[in-house]
Amino acid sequence: MATSISTVLFDLGDTLWHLPQMPQPGVIRGETMRRVEELVRRWGYDMSGDRPLLGRDIRLAVNEETHRAFHGDCVDPGYPEICRRVASEHGLDLTPEQGDELWETWNLGGLFFKRALFPDVTPTLTELRERGFRLASVTNRGYSGPDFWDEVRAFGLDQLLETIVISCEVGYMKPHPRIFHAALERLGVEADECLMVGDNLRADVEGAKTLGMLAVWRRPPPGEPVEETTDEPETEGPVQPDYTINEIAELLDLPPLQRG
């Protein structure tokens, strides 16, 4: 007899929230340069030579390392250390603490990017909880600092999700089994009790099904931008989802999420 589903795991980006009004690239570059320059000057360095390109060079390194990790060993790239490495190429000798601060400064955050929940997320998650399902998130993110948690609270996700397991804290990105195991251990459930919902066929569907979870592919919104530390959603893969949806509200009609 098949084990019934007790727990629903969600990806975050392009699954529960998205960037429908992302600022233009020139606005992003300008704000990044302003914040990074302010920080570097506060540390007592000038912005001579090619230091005004520091923000750009961090972006290039972040994109390269994110792609390498996601399509390679899935070990979290360690973004603050990437920032320290790039800074050293610009003659800035930073401590690990300064590397953290540079990374947090460079990472403009959801408020600046005008991140928003999909409109059906709160009512759908509320209904799933009322049906008795436990809800949590497993997400690839390069940052989990105070601004991130402020955003989680502002959206009310702290009241709907029991826990959020984040790749930069675990040290491994989806689809690596370790990040999923971290979620299972934190929740005290088995893989066959879980259903995973996400927009990426490799990270979310293949990663979950490898462990024996059911997997729902939420088709990503077409044409929307993604964050620097998020690899482009894949729309083809060797492992097929158990269910495919276009809207989060469609979860309420799936057979494994019925009660009674």
N, C-alpha and C positions, 0 to 999 in steps of 0.2 A: 504493500500500500504506500502510495507516495506521501511524503511528508508535506503537511500544509504550510503555507507561507505565514510567518509571524512578523517579518521585518522587511521593510522596503528601504533600500539604499539609493541615494540620489547623487549624481554629479551636480555641480553648481553651474558653471559657465555654459550658456546656451541650452541648459536644461531647466534650471529654476530661475536663473536671472540672465540678463543679456545687456547688450550695449546698443540700444536702438537709436541713440542720438550722439554717437561718439564725435567729439570735436575734430575739426579738420587737422591733418598732419602738421601744418604750419603752426597752429595753435598749441598742439602737443609739444612740438620741438621748442617753441618759445618758452613755454612754462617750465619744461624740463631744464633748459639752460638757465633760466632765472633762479630756480630753486638750487640747482647744483652750484652755480656761481656763488650764491649767497652762503651756502654751506662751506665751500672751499675758502672763501675769504674769512669766514668766522674762525676757521682753523689757523689762520695766519698766513695762508699762501696767496700769491697773486694769480691772476688769470692771463699771464703772459704766454707767448708761444702758441702752441696748439691746444692749450687747456680748455678754450671754449668748445672744443670738439669732444670733451670728455663724455657728455651725455650721449652723443651719437655713437661713440665707440663702445660704451656700455651696452647700448641697444643692439649693435651688431654682434657683440660677444654673447649677449643673452639669447638672441635668436639662434645663433650657431649652436650654442651649448644645449639649448632646449631641444632643438631638432635632433642633435646627436644622441642625447639621453633617451628621448622618447622612442627613437628608432634603433637604439642600441641596448645598453644594459639596464636602462630604466632607473639608474641611480640618480637621485636628486643632484642637480649640478652644483648646488651650493652657491647661490647667487651673491651673497655678500663677499665671498672670496673672489668671485669673478670681478666684482667691483674693485676690490683691492688690487687685483692683478692689472686691470686696465688703468687704474689710477697710478700704479707704479710706472707704467709706460709713459705717463705724463709727468713723471718726476715727483709724485706724491707718495710719501712713505707713510701708509696708514696702519693703525693698530686694528686688530679684529673688531673692536668696538666701533671704530670709525668706519670700517667696512660695512657693518650693520647699518650705521646711520646714513651712509651714502646710498646704500640699497633702498632704504626706506624713503629717502628723499627723492631718489630717481623714480621710484615706483609711485606714480601720481595718485593711484587709488580710484575706487569706484565712484566717489562723489564727483571728482573732476571729470571722469569719463561718462557721467550721467547714467550709471548702471541702474537697471530697474528690474523688479520681479515681473515675470510674465503674469498677466492679469488673472489667470486661472489657478495660480500656484497656491495662494493662501486658502481659498475655499476647498481645493482638492485635498491638500494636506490635512486640513481640518477634518474633512469628511473621513479620510483614511484613519486618522486617530480615533474618531468616533466609532469607527468599525472595529477598533481594537488593535490596529497594526502599530508596531513600533517603527519610527522613522529616524533615519540618520543620513549623513552624507559622507561620501568618499570622493575626495577631489584633488586634482593636480593643481597646486598653487605654489608660486615662488615666494609668497609672503603671507604671514599669519600674525602680523603685529596688531597693535591696539586699533589702528584705523580699520582693519579688516573686521575685528570683532565688534566695533562700533556699528559697522555697516550691517553685520548679521543681526544685531539687536534692533537697529532701525527698521529693518524689514520684518521683524517679528519671527525670524527663523529660529532664534534661541528658544522660543516657546513651542515650536513645532518639531524640531529635531532634537533627539536625545544627545547626540554628539556629532561633531564634524571631524573627520580624520583627514589630515592634510599632508600631502606628499613631502613638503619641506620640513615637517616635523618628524615624520616617520623615516625619511631618508630614501624612500623609493617612490617612484611614480607608477600610476596605473599604466599598463596592465600587470605590473609585477605583483606576484601573489602576496608579498609581504605587507603591502598597504591594505589589501583586503583582509588578511589575517589579523592585522592590527585592529580593524573595525570589528571583526568577529569576536576577538578576545575582549575588547572594550565592552561590547554588548552582551557577551556571554551566550551567543547563539551559534548554531552550526550553519555551514554554507547552504545546505539544502533547505533551510528555513527562510532563505533570503531571496528577494527579487531586486535586481539592480536596474536602475533607470539612468540612461545617459545618452549623449548625442554622438559619441565617438565609437565606431564599430570596433576598433582595436582596443582602446583604453577601457571602455565600459562593457561592451558585449563580450569580446574575446576574453578579457581579464576576468569577468565574472563567471562565464561558462566554464572556463578552465578549472575553476574550483567547485563546480557543480551547482552554481546558482542559476535561477531563471534570469533572463536578461531581456529588457525592453529597450529597443532603440527609439529614442525620441529624435525624429529627423531634425537636423539643425536648421534654424531660420536661414533661408537663402540670402546670400549677399551681405550678411552682417559681419562687421569686423570682430576679431578676437584679440585678447590681450597678448602682450609680448611673451609671457611665460606659458601661453597655451598653444599647443601645436594645432595646426589647421584640422578641423574635424574631417575624418575619413568617411566616405559614403560607400565604400566597397571594402569587403574583407572576406577572409576564408571561413569565418565562423558566422553563422546566421543567427539573428536574434529570435527569441521565442515569440515575441510580439513586436509590432512596429506601430508607433503612434505619431501624430502630428502636433497634438496638444496634450499638455499634462492632464487635463480634465478627462481624457479618454482612458486614463488608468482606472477610473471608477467602474468601467464596463468590462474590464478584463476578468476572465473566470477565476484566476488565482486570488483576486482581491475582493471576491464576493464573500459575504457572511450570511449564514443561515441557509 
